[in-house]
């Protein structure tokens, strides 16, 4: 068979690229799709094959690909200016987007600081919390508390408050120490916050669903208990909604599901509808005011990025918010109810499945444990890919995270193909026996 367009592009890829979270030795041995185009909730490869985007291009796509309203907004801004710095300047779309975010944000958040990635938004929140406490006179508050099995990005500050050993442990000598809170145990978490409260600058948490830790759905009341304990201890609460924000859990922001109001809110991924890299950290006026003073007082927040508040990203974000508020969020809530039924019908009964965890349009299907070298989760996504659906595993947890705009028919197809892929792998590897207790907090390996 003669080489295809994808074959030639893969050859060039293997010669020059280093992919994220990818074992390159394994990468070069399999024919991954080469994506050249998008159409709604589908991606198209260099050979013309169509794939359902079952992970929203790493959890960020909201409305699908090549959405007219987003495309038009970006093109219109491109006819004006593609980029201008926010250092010493401003522009209309940065102002408008900040106003829109403050309008929909939970609680008393009133200030928006832009960046370009979710990890950057987290770093900014950590630094704001520490410097804010310092400039408020709480010089002893130099520590952060975080939840076990949490993930806040891959920069060193974010890794310091992450709790996934396979990702983070090798960097431990480079990290600052923090207080690790037990997953799911509200009473124990609150007790630790109280014990160390005098030295805590902030508590950081992924609200309701912890993504990269295995799509772990927190017990009801857990987030609320952390909020109450942080308040009592005088620590700020940072809610990292990079993955959960903009309708992914069924609410605009996941913390709203528990009635929790954060002091700092981190946004990314779906902020631009998944089109362009833009992130934001929202803060309360109280925190903001701790940074005000004369130039000689050095209270300035010395942090910034070249592409902070990029006009093209802001244009996409405003258009995305318009679509969300016009109907995408309501439609996603309907899809989430349908998804519950589909998972119960097609996935949960499979003999190779250990547990199905989901909230809104965030799903983690944990397989029964296989030897690590069998890469059962990876085998499932390869089977799904051969059937025209793109998924991605976290170890032996298969993640389904479709665009919010997915149709009912596409959603059923996604779940049906996932079930077929799991059955195919279970048939090939067998169904392992296990007596390992299920605690809902398995960390991927």
C-alpha positions in Angstrom: 0.0 0.0 0.0 1.5 3.4 -1.0 2.1 5.9 1.8 -0.8 8.2 2.6 -0.7 11.9 3.4 -0.9 11.1 7.1 2.0 8.7 6.8 4.3 11.4 5.4 3.2 13.9 8.0 3.8 11.4 10.8 7.3 10.7 9.5 8.1 14.4 9.7 6.5 14.6 13.1 8.6 11.8 14.4 11.8 13.6 13.2 11.2 16.9 15.0 8.4 17.0 17.6 8.3 16.2 21.3 4.6 15.7 22.4 3.2 16.6 25.9 2.5 13.8 28.4 3.7 11.3 25.8 6.2 8.5 25.9 7.9 9.2 22.6 9.3 5.7 22.1 5.7 4.4 22.1 4.4 7.4 20.1 6.6 6.6 17.1 5.3 3.0 16.9 1.6 3.7 16.2 -0.3 5.6 13.5 -1.9 8.5 15.4 -4.3 10.7 13.4 -2.9 13.8 11.8 -5.7 16.4 12.2 -6.0 19.1 9.5 -9.6 20.3 9.9 -12.6 20.5 12.2 -16.3 20.5 11.6 -18.7 20.9 14.5 -17.9 18.1 17.1 -15.8 16.2 14.6 -12.1 16.4 13.6 -10.8 15.4 10.1 -7.4 13.9 9.4 -5.1 14.3 6.5 -6.6 11.3 4.7 -10.2 12.7 5.0 -11.3 10.4 7.9 -13.7 11.9 10.4 -13.5 11.5 14.2 -15.9 12.5 16.9 -13.9 14.7 19.4 -14.7 12.8 22.5 -12.4 14.8 24.8 -13.1 18.3 23.5 -9.5 18.7 22.3 -8.2 18.2 25.9 -11.3 19.4 27.7 -11.4 22.8 26.3 -13.8 22.9 23.3 -17.3 24.1 24.2 -19.2 24.8 21.0 -17.5 22.6 18.5 -15.0 23.4 15.7 -15.4 26.1 13.0 -18.3 27.7 14.8 -19.5 30.7 12.7 -20.0 33.1 15.6 -16.5 32.5 17.0 -14.8 32.5 13.6 -16.4 35.8 12.7 -15.5 37.4 16.0 -11.8 36.5 15.6 -11.7 37.6 11.9 -13.3 40.9 12.8 -10.7 41.6 15.5 -7.9 40.4 13.1 -8.9 43.3 10.8 -8.2 45.7 13.7 -5.2 44.4 15.6 -3.9 40.9 16.4 -2.0 41.8 19.6 -1.2 44.6 21.9 0.4 44.5 25.3 -1.5 45.1 28.6 1.6 46.6 30.2 0.9 50.3 30.1 -2.0 50.0 27.6 -5.5 48.6 27.5 -8.0 47.7 24.8 -11.8 47.5 24.5 -12.2 43.8 24.4 -10.1 43.1 27.5 -12.4 45.6 29.3 -15.6 44.1 28.0 -14.6 40.5 28.7 -13.6 41.4 32.3 -17.0 43.1 32.8 -18.7 40.0 31.5 -16.7 37.6 33.7 -17.4 39.6 36.8 -21.1 39.7 36.0 -21.3 35.9 35.9 -18.7 35.0 38.4 -19.8 33.6 41.8 -19.5 35.8 44.9 -17.7 39.1 45.2 -15.0 38.7 42.6 -14.4 42.1 41.0 -11.0 42.1 39.4 -9.6 40.2 36.4 -6.0 39.4 35.7 -5.3 37.8 32.4 -2.8 35.2 31.4 -2.5 32.5 28.7 -2.8 29.1 30.3 -4.5 27.4 33.2 -1.2 26.7 34.9 -0.4 30.4 34.7 -3.8 31.3 36.2 -3.0 29.0 39.1 0.5 30.4 39.6 -1.0 33.9 39.6 -3.6 33.0 42.2 -0.9 31.4 44.5 1.3 34.5 44.2 -1.6 36.9 44.7 -2.7 35.0 47.8 0.8 35.0 49.4 1.6 38.6 48.5 -1.9 39.7 49.5 -1.6 38.1 52.9 1.9 39.5 53.3 0.8 43.1 52.5 -2.2 42.7 54.8 0.2 42.2 57.7 0.0 38.4 57.9 3.7 37.7 57.4 3.5 34.2 58.8 1.0 33.0 56.1 3.5 31.4 53.7 1.9 27.9 53.2 -0.8 26.4 51.0 -3.2 23.6 51.6 -4.3 21.4 48.7 -6.3 18.2 48.1 -4.9 14.8 47.5 -5.1 13.6 43.9 -5.4 17.2 42.7 -3.9 18.8 39.6 -3.4 22.5 39.0 -0.9 22.6 36.1 2.7 21.7 35.3 4.6 24.8 36.4 6.5 24.5 39.7 4.1 26.4 41.9 1.2 24.5 40.4 3.0 21.2 40.8 3.8 22.1 44.5 0.1 22.1 45.2 -0.6 19.0 43.1 -1.3 15.5 44.5 -0.7 13.0 41.7 2.5 11.2 42.5 3.2 9.8 39.0 3.2 13.3 37.6 4.7 15.2 40.5 6.9 13.1 42.8 10.1 13.3 40.7 10.1 17.1 41.0 9.7 17.1 44.8 13.2 18.5 45.5 12.3 21.6 43.5 8.9 22.2 45.2 7.7 24.1 48.2 6.0 22.1 51.0 2.2 22.3 51.6 -0.5 20.7 53.6 -2.1 17.8 51.8 -5.8 17.4 52.6 -7.4 14.0 52.4 -9.7 13.5 49.5 -13.4 13.2 50.2 -13.1 13.4 54.1 -14.6 16.8 54.9 -14.1 16.5 58.6 -10.5 15.5 58.4 -9.8 18.2 55.8 -11.4 20.9 57.9 -9.4 19.7 60.9 -6.1 20.0 59.1 -7.0 23.5 57.9 -7.8 24.5 61.4 -4.6 22.9 62.8 -2.4 24.8 60.3 -4.6 27.8 59.7 -2.3 30.3 61.3 0.3 29.7 58.6 -2.0 29.2 55.6 -2.1 31.9 52.8 -4.8 29.9 50.9 -6.4 26.6 50.3 -6.6 25.6 46.6 -9.1 23.1 45.3 -10.6 21.8 42.1 -14.3 22.2 42.9 -16.7 19.2 42.8 -14.7 17.3 40.1 -10.9 16.6 40.2 -10.0 16.1 36.6 -6.5 14.6 36.0 -6.6 12.7 39.3 -9.1 10.4 37.7 -12.4 12.4 37.3 -13.0 12.1 41.0 -16.4 13.5 42.0 -16.2 14.9 45.5 -18.8 14.0 48.1 -21.6 16.5 48.6 -20.5 19.1 51.2 -16.8 18.5 50.8 -16.1 21.8 49.0 -18.4 23.7 51.3 -16.6 22.3 54.4 -13.3 23.5 53.0 -14.7 26.9 52.3 -16.0 27.2 55.9 -12.7 26.0 57.3 -10.6 28.3 55.2 -12.8 31.3 56.2 -12.5 30.4 59.9 -8.7 30.1 59.6 -8.3 33.4 57.8 -7.0 31.7 54.6 -8.2 32.6 51.1 -10.0 29.9 49.0 -8.7 29.5 45.5 -11.1 27.6 43.2 -9.3 26.2 40.2 -12.1 26.0 37.5 -9.8 25.7 34.6 -11.3 22.3 33.7 -14.7 22.6 35.4 -15.7 26.2 34.3 -18.1 27.3 31.6 -20.8 24.7 31.9 -18.7 21.5 32.1 -20.4 20.3 35.3 -23.8 21.6 34.4 -23.4 24.9 36.2 -21.5 27.9 34.7 -19.0 27.3 37.5 -18.7 24.1 39.6 -18.4 25.9 42.9 -22.0 27.2 42.4 -23.2 23.6 42.8 -22.2 23.8 46.5 -23.1 27.5 47.0 -19.4 28.3 47.5 -17.9 31.8 46.8 -14.1 31.7 46.3 -11.7 34.5 47.0 -9.7 33.7 43.9 -11.0 31.9 40.8 -8.8 30.4 38.0 -10.2 30.1 34.5 -8.8 28.7 31.2 -9.6 25.9 28.8 -13.2 26.8 27.8 -12.8 30.5 28.3 -12.4 31.1 24.6 -14.7 28.2 23.7 -11.5 26.2 23.2 -10.3 28.3 20.3 -7.3 30.2 21.6 -5.0 30.3 24.6 -6.4 32.7 27.2 -6.8 32.4 30.9 -7.9 34.6 33.8 -7.5 34.9 37.5 -10.4 36.7 39.3 -9.9 38.2 42.7 -12.1 40.0 45.3 -11.8 43.7 45.8 -10.4 43.0 49.3 -7.4 41.2 47.8 -6.9 43.8 45.1 -6.8 46.6 47.6 -3.8 45.0 49.4 -1.8 45.7 46.3 -2.5 49.5 46.2 0.1 52.0 47.4 2.8 54.4 46.4 5.4 53.4 43.9 8.0 53.5 46.6 6.0 50.9 48.7 6.6 48.1 46.2 3.1 46.7 46.6 2.8 46.1 42.8 2.0 42.6 41.7 5.2 41.9 39.7 3.8 39.3 37.3 2.8 39.4 33.6 2.9 37.6 30.3 3.6 38.8 26.8 0.2 37.7 25.4 -1.8 38.7 28.5 -5.3 39.8 27.4 -4.6 39.1 23.7 -7.4 40.8 21.7 -8.1 37.7 19.5 -8.5 35.6 22.5 -10.8 38.2 24.2 -12.9 38.3 21.0 -13.3 34.6 21.0 -14.2 34.5 24.7 -16.9 37.2 24.4 -18.4 35.3 21.5 -18.3 32.1 23.4 -20.0 33.6 26.4 -22.7 34.9 24.1 -23.4 31.4 22.8 -23.3 29.8 26.3 -25.8 32.3 27.7 -27.9 32.0 24.5 -28.5 28.3 24.8 -25.4 26.1 24.9 -25.4 25.8 28.7 -29.1 24.8 28.8 -28.6 22.3 26.0 -25.6 20.8 27.8 -27.7 20.3 30.9 -30.1 18.3 28.8 -27.3 16.3 27.3 -25.9 15.5 30.8 -29.2 14.0 31.8 -29.2 11.8 28.7 -25.6 10.9 29.4 -26.5 9.5 32.8 -29.0 7.1 31.2 -26.5 6.1 28.5 -23.8 5.3 31.0 -26.1 3.3 33.2 -27.4 1.4 30.2 -24.2 0.8 28.2 -21.1 1.2 30.3 -21.7 0.5 34.0 -22.9 -3.2 33.4 -19.8 -4.1 31.4 -17.7 -6.8 33.3 -14.4 -5.0 32.6 -15.6 -1.7 34.2 -14.9 -1.1 37.9 -16.6 2.3 38.3 -18.2 5.1 36.3 -17.8 8.6 37.7 -19.4 11.6 36.2 -20.9 15.0 36.7 -22.4 17.0 33.8 -20.4 16.2 30.7 -17.3 15.0 32.6 -16.9 11.2 32.7 -14.3 8.8 34.0 -14.7 5.1 33.3 -12.4 3.2 35.5 -11.5 -0.2 34.2 -10.7 -3.2 36.4 -7.0 -3.1 37.1 -4.7 -4.7 34.6 -0.9 -5.0 34.7 0.6 -1.6 33.9 2.5 -2.9 30.9 -0.8 -4.0 29.2 -1.8 -0.4 29.0 -5.5 -1.4 29.1 -6.7 2.2 29.0 -4.6 3.0 26.0 -5.8 -0.1 24.2 -9.4 1.2 24.7 -8.7 4.5 23.1 -7.0 2.8 20.2 -10.0 0.6 19.7 -12.3 3.7 19.9 -10.1 5.6 17.4 -10.4 2.7 14.9 -14.2 3.2 15.3 -13.9 6.9 14.6 -14.0 8.3 18.2 -11.1 10.2 19.8 -10.7 9.5 23.6 -7.8 9.8 26.0 -7.0 7.7 29.1 -5.7 8.6 32.6 -3.9 5.3 33.2 -6.8 2.7 33.2 -9.4 5.5 33.4 -11.1 6.3 30.1 -12.1 9.9 29.9 -15.2 11.1 28.0 -15.4 14.9 27.8 -17.4 15.9 24.7 -18.1 19.5 23.6 -21.1 21.0 25.3 -22.7 21.4 21.9 -22.7 17.7 21.1 -26.0 16.4 19.7 -28.1 13.6 21.3 -27.2 11.3 18.4 -23.5 12.1 18.7 -23.6 11.5 22.4 -25.2 8.1 22.0 -22.6 7.2 19.4 -19.8 8.3 21.8 -21.0 6.1 24.6 -21.8 3.1 22.2 -18.3 3.2 20.7 -16.7 3.5 24.2 -18.6 0.4 25.3 -17.6 -1.5 22.2 -13.9 -0.5 22.7 -14.0 -1.6 26.4 -15.6 -4.9 25.4 -13.0 -5.5 22.7 -10.1 -4.9 25.1 -11.7 -7.0 27.9 -12.2 -9.8 25.3 -8.5 -9.6 24.4 -7.0 -9.2 27.9 -9.6 -11.0 30.0 -11.5 -9.6 33.0 -9.1 -9.4 36.0 -10.2 -10.4 39.4 -9.6 -7.8 42.1 -10.2 -7.6 45.8 -8.7 -4.0 46.0 -11.2 -1.8 47.8 -12.8 0.9 45.7 -12.3 4.2 47.3 -13.2 6.5 44.4 -9.7 8.0 44.5 -7.5 5.9 42.4 -4.5 7.8 41.1 -3.5 7.0 37.5 -0.3 5.2 36.9 
